Amino acid sequence: MVDIERGPQRTCIACRQVKDKRALIRYVAAPDGTLIVDYLSRLPGRGAYTCIDAQCIFDAVKKNSFQRSFKGRCLPIDAEQLLGQVTSAVEKKITSLIGMARKSRQFIAGSNAVTEALKKGSDLALVIIATDISTAIEKKIVALALRNNIDTVHFYDKQMMGQLLGREERSVIAIQSGLLADSLLKELHLHRTLLREN
């Protein structure tokens, strides 16, 4: 099924909603019957799709929808493990996008640098705050971001944030506006949705 304006359409095997292929998760069955999360939609073979939310993932497992989609050539699936694999795939994509921001220098790192950029009204789309940042700095950053209508999200700890940027610990990363920031916002939203519904 193809919609010329929206692109390829696929049906969620759980809720049966028809959506843009890019709004769904693709799965394939390996030769040994193992179900694989094909988050980037690059693996060959027949695919099955679910919405990117915990309820549809759990319902697809409960209703044996994967077995039907792959005509019995799919091993039994644990719903919690499958949700964990999907969440990990989203986290991997987020990490990749932050790496791209690093390489293209579309970011500002460190609480002082980000604070100054927010005060100046720099063209930022997103501020990522470490989960172990101090409360005082967090409140200051969030208040400035809110004043500038910039999204904030808590993700990773300071050590991991630094590693992603090839630096020492960093408590805050700001991403400049653009397509990369838009993609990152989308993935972070999906990640929050999966965790909230779990």
NORWOKA-V145964 format. One record per run of one state. SS is the DSSP state (a for helix, b for strand, c for the rest). FROM is the first residue (numbers start at 1). LEN is the number of residues. If there is no record, write none. Layout:
{{SS/FROM/LEN} {SS/FROM/LEN}}
This chain:
{{c/1/1} {b/2/2} {c/4/3} {b/7/5} {c/12/6} {b/18/3} {a/21/3} {b/24/6} {c/30/5} {b/35/4} {c/39/9} {b/48/4} {c/52/2} {a/54/9} {c/63/2} {a/65/5} {c/70/9} {a/79/25} {c/104/3} {b/107/3} {c/110/1} {a/111/10} {c/121/3} {b/124/6} {c/130/5} {a/135/13} {c/148/3} {b/151/4} {c/155/3} {a/158/7} {c/165/7} {b/172/5} {c/177/2} {a/179/19} {c/198/1}}
